[in-house]
C-alpha cells in the first residue's frame, strides 16, 4: 500500500515536468521582476558596446528607446559561454532567465547558451559570501570549526589524559 501511495504522490510531479511552462512575451515578463521565466522575443538587432557588453534589441525599430521596457543583456565575461549572438538577428528566440531591473527598465541577463533551450543561467557565486577566499588557497572557503585542527597531533588516547585505576 505504501508504494502505491508513493507512486500516486509522485505522478503529478512527473506530468508537470513533462510539460514545462509556456514562454510569455517580453511585455508580460517585464511585470514579473525577480521571477524565473521563459520569454518569446523577436531579436531586431544585436548591439555591442565598446566594453564588450552585448544587447539583444527586442523592441521594434519604430519604438523610441525610452518606450522600450525590456532588454536582454550579455556581459563580456560570459561571451565564451553564450557564443555568437549575431546569428539571432531578425529571428524569434525563447530565452529562460530571471527578470531583473537593469538600466532603468526590466530585463534578463543572458549568461549561457543553454538559456536558449530552457536551461538555467550560469551559476555566479555571491561575492559577499566569498570574501577572503580564492580558488588557489588551501584553506576552505568557510570557517567551519570541524575542519580546523584542535591542538597538536591527537592519538586515540592522549598520554596526558591518564585515568587512575582503582587500587593504584
Backbone as JSON Lines, residues from 0, in Angstrom:
{"i":0,"aa":"X","n":[0.83,-1.2,0.0],"ca":[0.0,0.0,0.0],"c":[0.87,1.25,0.0]}
{"i":1,"aa":"X","n":[2.02,1.21,0.7],"ca":[2.9,2.36,0.78],"c":[3.49,2.74,-0.57]}
{"i":2,"aa":"X","n":[3.85,1.73,-1.36],"ca":[4.43,2.01,-2.69],"c":[3.4,2.64,-3.62]}
{"i":3,"aa":"X","n":[2.15,2.18,-3.55],"ca":[1.09,2.73,-4.38],"c":[0.86,4.2,-4.04]}
{"i":4,"aa":"X","n":[0.86,4.51,-2.76],"ca":[0.67,5.9,-2.33],"c":[1.83,6.77,-2.82]}
{"i":5,"aa":"X","n":[3.05,6.25,-2.78],"ca":[4.21,7.0,-3.24],"c":[4.13,7.25,-4.75]}
{"i":6,"aa":"X","n":[3.71,6.25,-5.5],"ca":[3.58,6.4,-6.96],"c":[2.5,7.43,-7.28]}
{"i":7,"aa":"X","n":[1.37,7.38,-6.58],"ca":[0.3,8.35,-6.82],"c":[0.73,9.76,-6.42]}
{"i":8,"aa":"X","n":[1.57,9.86,-5.41],"ca":[2.05,11.16,-4.96],"c":[3.01,11.76,-5.97]}
{"i":9,"aa":"X","n":[3.89,10.94,-6.56],"ca":[4.89,11.44,-7.5],"c":[4.38,11.58,-8.92]}
{"i":10,"aa":"X","n":[3.25,11.0,-9.24],"ca":[2.72,11.06,-10.6],"c":[2.46,12.49,-11.08]}
{"i":11,"aa":"X","n":[1.83,13.37,-10.29],"ca":[1.64,14.74,-10.77],"c":[2.96,15.48,-11.01]}
{"i":12,"aa":"X","n":[4.01,15.16,-10.25],"ca":[5.31,15.8,-10.47],"c":[5.89,15.4,-11.82]}
{"i":13,"aa":"X","n":[5.74,14.15,-12.2],"ca":[6.26,13.7,-13.49],"c":[5.49,14.33,-14.64]}
{"i":14,"aa":"X","n":[4.18,14.49,-14.49],"ca":[3.37,15.11,-15.53],"c":[3.75,16.57,-15.69]}
{"i":15,"aa":"X","n":[3.95,17.3,-14.58],"ca":[4.31,18.72,-14.69],"c":[5.71,18.89,-15.26]}
{"i":16,"aa":"X","n":[6.61,17.95,-15.01],"ca":[7.96,18.05,-15.58],"c":[7.95,17.77,-17.08]}
{"i":17,"aa":"X","n":[7.02,16.96,-17.53],"ca":[6.93,16.65,-18.95],"c":[6.37,17.83,-19.75]}
{"i":18,"aa":"X","n":[5.6,18.69,-19.12],"ca":[5.01,19.86,-19.78],"c":[5.53,21.12,-19.1]}
{"i":19,"aa":"X","n":[6.66,21.66,-19.55],"ca":[7.18,22.88,-18.92],"c":[6.26,24.06,-19.17]}
{"i":20,"aa":"X","n":[6.43,25.1,-18.36],"ca":[5.6,26.29,-18.5],"c":[5.83,26.91,-19.87]}
{"i":21,"aa":"X","n":[4.77,27.42,-20.49],"ca":[4.95,28.05,-21.8],"c":[5.69,29.38,-21.67]}
{"i":22,"aa":"X","n":[6.31,29.79,-22.75],"ca":[7.01,31.07,-22.76],"c":[6.01,32.21,-22.91]}
{"i":23,"aa":"X","n":[6.34,33.35,-22.35],"ca":[5.47,34.53,-22.41],"c":[6.19,35.62,-23.19]}
{"i":24,"aa":"X","n":[5.45,36.66,-23.59],"ca":[6.1,37.74,-24.33],"c":[6.83,38.68,-23.37]}
{"i":25,"aa":"X","n":[7.7,39.53,-23.91],"ca":[8.55,40.36,-23.06],"c":[7.75,41.42,-22.3]}
{"i":26,"aa":"X","n":[6.6,41.85,-22.82],"ca":[5.78,42.83,-22.09],"c":[5.23,42.22,-20.8]}
{"i":27,"aa":"X","n":[4.78,40.97,-20.86],"ca":[4.3,40.28,-19.65],"c":[5.47,39.96,-18.72]}
{"i":28,"aa":"X","n":[6.61,39.59,-19.28],"ca":[7.78,39.25,-18.46],"c":[8.3,40.46,-17.71]}
{"i":29,"aa":"X","n":[8.18,41.65,-18.29],"ca":[8.67,42.87,-17.64],"c":[7.95,43.13,-16.32]}
{"i":30,"aa":"X","n":[6.77,42.57,-16.15],"ca":[5.99,42.74,-14.91],"c":[6.36,41.72,-13.85]}
{"i":31,"aa":"X","n":[7.15,40.71,-14.19],"ca":[7.47,39.61,-13.28],"c":[8.91,39.73,-12.75]}
{"i":32,"aa":"X","n":[9.19,40.81,-12.07],"ca":[10.54,41.06,-11.55],"c":[10.9,40.0,-10.51]}
{"i":33,"aa":"X","n":[12.15,39.53,-10.59],"ca":[12.71,38.5,-9.7],"c":[12.04,37.15,-9.86]}
{"i":34,"aa":"X","n":[11.5,36.88,-11.03],"ca":[10.89,35.58,-11.33],"c":[11.68,34.92,-12.46]}
{"i":35,"aa":"X","n":[11.77,33.59,-12.39],"ca":[12.42,32.8,-13.43],"c":[11.36,32.49,-14.48]}
{"i":36,"aa":"X","n":[11.52,33.05,-15.68],"ca":[10.52,32.89,-16.73],"c":[11.18,32.52,-18.05]}
{"i":37,"aa":"X","n":[10.38,32.06,-18.97],"ca":[10.8,31.84,-20.35],"c":[10.07,32.88,-21.19]}
{"i":38,"aa":"X","n":[10.81,33.59,-22.04],"ca":[10.18,34.61,-22.87],"c":[10.31,34.26,-24.34]}
{"i":39,"aa":"X","n":[9.29,34.66,-25.1],"ca":[9.32,34.66,-26.56],"c":[9.69,36.07,-26.96]}
{"i":40,"aa":"X","n":[10.66,36.22,-27.82],"ca":[11.03,37.56,-28.27],"c":[11.54,37.5,-29.7]}
{"i":41,"aa":"X","n":[11.32,38.58,-30.41],"ca":[11.91,38.72,-31.74],"c":[13.12,39.63,-31.58]}
{"i":42,"aa":"X","n":[14.27,39.19,-32.05],"ca":[15.5,39.98,-31.95],"c":[15.61,40.81,-33.22]}
{"i":43,"aa":"X","n":[15.48,42.12,-33.05],"ca":[15.59,43.02,-34.21],"c":[17.04,43.34,-34.53]}
{"i":44,"aa":"X","n":[17.86,43.42,-33.49],"ca":[19.26,43.77,-33.73],"c":[20.09,43.28,-32.54]}
{"i":45,"aa":"X","n":[21.39,43.15,-32.74],"ca":[22.34,42.83,-31.67],"c":[23.29,44.0,-31.58]}
{"i":46,"aa":"X","n":[23.33,44.64,-30.41],"ca":[24.15,45.83,-30.21],"c":[25.3,45.47,-29.29]}
{"i":47,"aa":"X","n":[26.53,45.85,-29.67],"ca":[27.7,45.6,-28.85],"c":[28.34,46.92,-28.45]}
{"i":48,"aa":"X","n":[28.56,47.09,-27.14],"ca":[29.22,48.3,-26.64],"c":[30.73,48.14,-26.7]}
{"i":49,"aa":"X","n":[31.43,49.23,-26.49],"ca":[32.9,49.2,-26.55],"c":[33.5,48.31,-25.47]}
{"i":50,"aa":"X","n":[32.82,48.16,-24.32],"ca":[33.35,47.32,-23.24],"c":[33.06,45.83,-23.44]}
{"i":51,"aa":"X","n":[32.4,45.45,-24.54],"ca":[32.12,44.04,-24.82],"c":[30.74,43.58,-24.39]}
{"i":52,"aa":"X","n":[29.98,44.43,-23.71],"ca":[28.62,44.08,-23.33],"c":[27.74,44.06,-24.58]}
{"i":53,"aa":"X","n":[26.92,43.01,-24.69],"ca":[26.04,42.89,-25.85],"c":[24.59,42.92,-25.41]}
{"i":54,"aa":"X","n":[23.75,43.5,-26.26],"ca":[22.31,43.59,-26.0],"c":[21.55,43.0,-27.18]}
{"i":55,"aa":"X","n":[20.53,42.22,-26.87],"ca":[19.59,41.78,-27.9],"c":[18.47,42.8,-27.91]}
{"i":56,"aa":"X","n":[18.33,43.53,-29.0],"ca":[17.29,44.56,-29.12],"c":[15.99,43.86,-29.48]}
{"i":57,"aa":"X","n":[15.05,43.81,-28.53],"ca":[13.79,43.1,-28.73],"c":[12.62,44.05,-28.95]}
{"i":58,"aa":"X","n":[12.92,45.34,-29.13],"ca":[11.87,46.32,-29.41],"c":[11.9,46.68,-30.89]}
{"i":59,"aa":"X","n":[10.73,46.86,-31.5],"ca":[10.69,47.21,-32.92],"c":[11.46,48.5,-33.19]}
{"i":60,"aa":"X","n":[12.01,48.64,-34.38],"ca":[12.81,49.83,-34.71],"c":[12.03,51.14,-34.61]}
{"i":61,"aa":"X","n":[10.7,51.1,-34.79],"ca":[9.92,52.33,-34.7],"c":[9.59,52.72,-33.26]}
{"i":62,"aa":"X","n":[9.99,51.9,-32.27],"ca":[9.77,52.22,-30.86],"c":[10.95,53.03,-30.34]}
{"i":63,"aa":"X","n":[10.69,54.23,-29.77],"ca":[11.79,55.01,-29.19],"c":[12.42,54.26,-28.01]}
{"i":64,"aa":"X","n":[13.69,54.51,-27.78],"ca":[14.43,53.79,-26.73],"c":[13.78,53.97,-25.36]}
{"i":65,"aa":"X","n":[13.27,55.16,-25.06],"ca":[12.66,55.39,-23.74],"c":[11.33,54.65,-23.57]}
{"i":66,"aa":"X","n":[10.71,54.2,-24.67],"ca":[9.46,53.44,-24.6],"c":[9.7,51.94,-24.52]}
{"i":67,"aa":"X","n":[10.91,51.5,-24.8],"ca":[11.24,50.08,-24.74],"c":[11.4,49.7,-23.27]}
{"i":68,"aa":"X","n":[10.58,48.77,-22.79],"ca":[10.53,48.44,-21.36],"c":[11.25,47.14,-21.02]}
{"i":69,"aa":"X","n":[11.91,46.49,-21.98],"ca":[12.57,45.21,-21.69],"c":[13.86,45.12,-22.51]}
{"i":70,"aa":"X","n":[14.89,44.51,-21.91],"ca":[16.16,44.32,-22.59],"c":[16.76,42.97,-22.22]}
{"i":71,"aa":"X","n":[17.59,42.45,-23.09],"ca":[18.33,41.22,-22.81],"c":[19.8,41.56,-22.95]}
{"i":72,"aa":"X","n":[20.56,41.36,-21.88],"ca":[21.96,41.78,-21.82],"c":[22.87,40.57,-21.63]}
{"i":73,"aa":"X","n":[24.01,40.59,-22.31],"ca":[25.03,39.56,-22.15],"c":[26.36,40.26,-21.85]}
{"i":74,"aa":"X","n":[26.95,39.93,-20.72],"ca":[28.19,40.59,-20.3],"c":[29.41,40.02,-21.02]}
{"i":75,"aa":"X","n":[30.48,40.81,-21.07],"ca":[31.7,40.43,-21.76],"c":[32.29,39.14,-21.2]}
{"i":76,"aa":"X","n":[32.27,38.96,-19.88],"ca":[32.88,37.77,-19.28],"c":[32.1,36.49,-19.58]}
{"i":77,"aa":"X","n":[30.87,36.62,-20.12],"ca":[30.07,35.45,-20.48],"c":[30.12,35.15,-21.98]}
{"i":78,"aa":"X","n":[30.96,35.86,-22.72],"ca":[31.0,35.72,-24.18],"c":[31.27,34.28,-24.61]}
{"i":79,"aa":"X","n":[32.19,33.59,-23.95],"ca":[32.53,32.22,-24.34],"c":[31.35,31.27,-24.12]}
{"i":80,"aa":"X","n":[30.66,31.4,-22.99],"ca":[29.54,30.5,-22.68],"c":[28.31,30.81,-23.52]}
{"i":81,"aa":"X","n":[28.11,32.08,-23.89],"ca":[26.93,32.46,-24.66],"c":[27.14,32.18,-26.14]}
{"i":82,"aa":"X","n":[28.32,32.49,-26.64],"ca":[28.6,32.27,-28.06],"c":[28.22,33.48,-28.91]}
{"i":83,"aa":"X","n":[28.18,33.25,-30.2],"ca":[27.89,34.31,-31.16],"c":[26.4,34.67,-31.12]}
{"i":84,"aa":"X","n":[26.09,35.95,-30.95],"ca":[24.7,36.38,-30.88],"c":[24.18,36.96,-32.19]}
{"i":85,"aa":"X","n":[25.07,37.36,-33.09],"ca":[24.61,37.99,-34.34],"c":[23.76,37.03,-35.18]}
{"i":86,"aa":"X","n":[23.9,35.73,-34.96],"ca":[23.1,34.77,-35.73],"c":[21.62,34.83,-35.35]}
{"i":87,"aa":"X","n":[21.28,35.47,-34.22],"ca":[19.89,35.59,-33.79],"c":[19.22,36.86,-34.31]}
{"i":88,"aa":"X","n":[19.96,37.71,-35.03],"ca":[19.38,38.94,-35.59],"c":[18.25,38.56,-36.54]}
{"i":89,"aa":"X","n":[17.13,39.28,-36.41],"ca":[15.92,39.08,-37.24],"c":[15.34,37.67,-37.09]}
{"i":90,"aa":"X","n":[15.38,37.13,-35.87],"ca":[14.78,35.82,-35.64],"c":[14.05,35.81,-34.3]}
{"i":91,"aa":"X","n":[13.18,34.84,-34.13],"ca":[12.45,34.66,-32.88],"c":[13.24,33.72,-31.98]}
{"i":92,"aa":"X","n":[13.3,34.05,-30.7],"ca":[14.04,33.22,-29.74],"c":[13.18,32.96,-28.51]}
{"i":93,"aa":"X","n":[13.53,31.92,-27.79],"ca":[12.97,31.6,-26.48],"c":[14.15,31.63,-25.52]}
{"i":94,"aa":"X","n":[14.06,32.43,-24.48],"ca":[15.16,32.56,-23.51],"c":[14.59,32.42,-22.12]}
{"i":95,"aa":"X","n":[15.27,31.61,-21.29],"ca":[14.88,31.44,-19.9],"c":[15.85,32.19,-19.01]}
{"i":96,"aa":"X","n":[15.33,32.85,-17.98],"ca":[16.19,33.54,-17.03],"c":[15.38,34.32,-16.01]}
{"i":97,"aa":"X","n":[16.11,35.01,-15.14],"ca":[15.49,35.83,-14.11],"c":[15.25,37.23,-14.65]}
{"i":98,"aa":"X","n":[14.05,37.73,-14.45],"ca":[13.73,39.11,-14.82],"c":[14.22,39.99,-13.68]}
{"i":99,"aa":"X","n":[15.0,41.02,-14.02],"ca":[15.55,41.9,-13.0],"c":[15.61,43.33,-13.52]}
{"i":100,"aa":"X","n":[15.58,44.3,-12.62],"ca":[15.71,45.68,-13.06],"c":[17.13,45.95,-13.57]}
{"i":101,"aa":"X","n":[17.25,46.61,-14.72],"ca":[18.56,46.96,-15.25],"c":[18.43,48.15,-16.19]}
{"i":102,"aa":"X","n":[19.27,49.12,-16.01],"ca":[19.37,50.29,-16.89],"c":[18.03,51.02,-17.03]}
{"i":103,"aa":"X","n":[17.29,51.17,-15.95],"ca":[16.03,51.91,-15.99],"c":[14.85,51.15,-16.57]}
{"i":104,"aa":"X","n":[15.01,49.89,-16.85],"ca":[13.92,49.05,-17.37],"c":[14.12,47.65,-16.8]}
{"i":105,"aa":"X","n":[13.23,46.75,-17.1],"ca":[13.41,45.37,-16.66],"c":[14.03,44.58,-17.79]}
{"i":106,"aa":"X","n":[14.76,43.54,-17.43],"ca":[15.42,42.76,-18.46],"c":[15.89,41.43,-17.93]}
{"i":107,"aa":"X","n":[16.67,40.77,-18.75],"ca":[17.17,39.44,-18.43],"c":[18.64,39.39,-18.79]}
{"i":108,"aa":"X","n":[19.41,38.74,-17.94],"ca":[20.83,38.57,-18.18],"c":[21.04,37.23,-18.89]}
{"i":109,"aa":"X","n":[21.66,37.29,-20.05],"ca":[21.96,36.09,-20.84],"c":[23.4,35.71,-20.54]}
{"i":110,"aa":"X","n":[23.6,34.61,-19.79],"ca":[24.94,34.24,-19.35],"c":[25.4,32.88,-19.87]}
{"i":111,"aa":"X","n":[24.5,32.12,-20.52],"ca":[24.88,30.81,-21.04],"c":[23.97,30.46,-22.21]}
{"i":112,"aa":"X","n":[24.52,29.78,-23.22],"ca":[23.75,29.41,-24.41],"c":[22.6,28.47,-24.09]}
{"i":113,"aa":"X","n":[22.7,27.7,-23.01],"ca":[21.61,26.76,-22.68],"c":[20.31,27.48,-22.34]}
{"i":114,"aa":"X","n":[20.38,28.8,-22.06],"ca":[19.16,29.56,-21.79],"c":[18.26,29.61,-23.02]}
{"i":115,"aa":"X","n":[18.81,29.47,-24.21],"ca":[18.02,29.44,-25.43],"c":[17.21,28.15,-25.54]}
{"i":116,"aa":"X","n":[17.57,27.13,-24.77],"ca":[16.92,25.83,-24.84],"c":[16.21,25.46,-23.55]}
{"i":117,"aa":"X","n":[15.88,26.47,-22.74],"ca":[15.14,26.24,-21.5],"c":[16.01,25.94,-20.3]}
{"i":118,"aa":"X","n":[17.33,25.99,-20.46],"ca":[18.25,25.71,-19.35],"c":[18.46,26.92,-18.46]}
{"i":119,"aa":"X","n":[19.08,26.7,-17.32],"ca":[19.29,27.8,-16.36],"c":[20.47,28.68,-16.76]}
{"i":120,"aa":"X","n":[20.52,29.89,-16.22],"ca":[21.69,30.75,-16.44],"c":[22.93,30.16,-15.77]}
{"i":121,"aa":"X","n":[24.09,30.73,-16.09],"ca":[25.35,30.29,-15.49],"c":[25.32,30.65,-14.0]}
{"i":122,"aa":"X","n":[25.8,29.73,-13.17],"ca":[25.87,29.98,-11.73],"c":[26.98,30.99,-11.45]}
{"i":123,"aa":"X","n":[26.62,32.03,-10.73],"ca":[27.6,33.03,-10.32],"c":[27.51,33.15,-8.8]}
{"i":124,"aa":"X","n":[28.59,32.8,-8.09],"ca":[28.55,32.87,-6.63],"c":[28.46,34.31,-6.15]}
{"i":125,"aa":"X","n":[27.85,34.47,-5.0],"ca":[27.72,35.78,-4.39],"c":[29.09,36.24,-3.89]}
{"i":126,"aa":"X","n":[29.64,37.34,-4.41],"ca":[30.98,37.76,-4.0],"c":[31.07,38.14,-2.53]}
{"i":127,"aa":"X","n":[29.95,38.53,-1.91],"ca":[29.97,38.88,-0.48],"c":[30.19,37.65,0.39]}
{"i":128,"aa":"X","n":[29.78,36.49,-0.11],"ca":[29.96,35.26,0.66],"c":[31.36,34.68,0.49]}
{"i":129,"aa":"X","n":[32.07,35.09,-0.56],"ca":[33.39,34.53,-0.84],"c":[34.52,35.46,-0.39]}
{"i":130,"aa":"X","n":[34.23,36.38,0.49],"ca":[35.22,37.35,0.95],"c":[36.43,36.63,1.55]}
{"i":131,"aa":"X","n":[37.61,36.96,1.07],"ca":[38.84,36.38,1.61],"c":[39.14,34.98,1.11]}
{"i":132,"aa":"X","n":[38.52,34.57,0.01],"ca":[38.77,33.21,-0.49],"c":[39.08,33.28,-1.98]}
{"i":133,"aa":"X","n":[40.07,32.52,-2.4],"ca":[40.32,32.35,-3.82],"c":[40.56,30.87,-4.07]}
{"i":134,"aa":"X","n":[40.38,30.44,-5.29],"ca":[40.45,29.02,-5.63],"c":[41.81,28.39,-5.43]}
{"i":135,"aa":"X","n":[42.89,29.19,-5.41],"ca":[44.22,28.6,-5.26],"c":[44.66,28.49,-3.8]}
{"i":136,"aa":"X","n":[43.78,28.79,-2.87],"ca":[44.11,28.66,-1.45],"c":[43.9,27.23,-0.98]}
{"i":137,"aa":"X","n":[44.64,26.85,0.02],"ca":[44.47,25.53,0.6],"c":[43.39,25.54,1.68]}
{"i":138,"aa":"X","n":[43.09,26.71,2.23],"ca":[42.09,26.75,3.29],"c":[40.68,26.71,2.71]}
{"i":139,"aa":"X","n":[39.73,26.17,3.46],"ca":[38.35,26.07,2.96],"c":[37.7,27.45,2.92]}
{"i":140,"aa":"X","n":[36.65,27.63,2.08],"ca":[36.0,28.93,1.95],"c":[35.14,29.32,3.13]}
{"i":141,"aa":"X","n":[34.85,28.38,4.01],"ca":[34.05,28.68,5.2],"c":[34.85,28.37,6.44]}
{"i":142,"aa":"X","n":[34.57,29.06,7.5],"ca":[35.28,28.84,8.76],"c":[34.59,27.79,9.61]}
{"i":143,"aa":"X","n":[34.51,26.58,9.15],"ca":[33.85,25.5,9.88],"c":[34.78,25.01,10.97]}
{"i":144,"aa":"X","n":[34.36,25.08,12.24],"ca":[35.23,24.63,13.33],"c":[35.56,23.14,13.25]}
{"i":145,"aa":"X","n":[34.74,22.36,12.58],"ca":[35.02,20.94,12.46],"c":[36.15,20.66,11.47]}
{"i":146,"aa":"X","n":[36.5,21.64,10.64],"ca":[37.57,21.46,9.67],"c":[38.92,21.95,10.19]}
{"i":147,"aa":"X","n":[38.93,22.57,11.35],"ca":[40.16,23.09,11.93],"c":[40.82,22.05,12.83]}
{"i":148,"aa":"X","n":[42.14,22.01,12.85],"ca":[42.81,21.12,13.81],"c":[42.66,21.72,15.22]}
{"i":149,"aa":"X","n":[42.4,20.9,16.18],"ca":[42.22,21.36,17.57],"c":[43.42,20.92,18.39]}
{"i":150,"aa":"X","n":[44.45,21.68,18.32],"ca":[45.66,21.34,19.07],"c":[46.63,20.58,18.19]}
{"i":151,"aa":"X","n":[47.57,19.92,18.81],"ca":[48.58,19.16,18.07],"c":[48.01,17.86,17.56]}
{"i":152,"aa":"X","n":[48.92,16.96,17.24],"ca":[48.52,15.65,16.75],"c":[47.84,14.89,17.88]}
{"i":153,"aa":"X","n":[46.67,14.38,17.62],"ca":[45.95,13.65,18.65],"c":[45.89,12.18,18.29]}
{"i":154,"aa":"X","n":[46.22,11.4,19.23],"ca":[46.11,9.96,19.05],"c":[44.8,9.5,19.66]}
{"i":155,"aa":"X","n":[44.56,8.21,19.58],"ca":[43.33,7.68,20.15],"c":[43.26,7.97,21.64]}
{"i":156,"aa":"X","n":[44.33,7.75,22.32],"ca":[44.37,8.06,23.75],"c":[45.54,9.0,23.98]}
{"i":157,"aa":"X","n":[45.26,10.13,24.47],"ca":[46.29,11.12,24.73],"c":[47.02,10.74,26.01]}
{"i":158,"aa":"X","n":[48.33,10.83,25.98],"ca":[49.12,10.42,27.15],"c":[48.87,11.35,28.34]}
{"i":159,"aa":"X","n":[48.4,12.56,28.1],"ca":[48.12,13.48,29.21],"c":[46.83,13.13,29.92]}
{"i":160,"aa":"X","n":[45.95,12.42,29.26],"ca":[44.66,12.07,29.86],"c":[44.74,10.67,30.45]}
{"i":161,"aa":"X","n":[45.41,10.56,31.58],"ca":[45.56,9.28,32.25],"c":[44.47,9.13,33.29]}
{"i":162,"aa":"X","n":[43.85,7.96,33.3],"ca":[42.87,7.67,34.33],"c":[43.58,6.89,35.43]}
{"i":163,"aa":"X","n":[43.25,7.2,36.62],"ca":[43.8,6.41,37.72],"c":[42.88,5.24,37.95]}
{"i":164,"aa":"X","n":[43.46,4.08,37.94],"ca":[42.7,2.88,38.14],"c":[42.53,2.63,39.64]}
{"i":165,"aa":"X","n":[41.4,2.08,40.03],"ca":[41.21,1.8,41.45],"c":[42.23,0.77,41.92]}
{"i":166,"aa":"X","n":[42.75,0.96,43.04],"ca":[43.71,0.04,43.62],"c":[45.14,0.47,43.3]}
{"i":167,"aa":"X","n":[45.37,1.57,42.66],"ca":[46.73,2.01,42.4],"c":[47.05,3.18,43.22]}
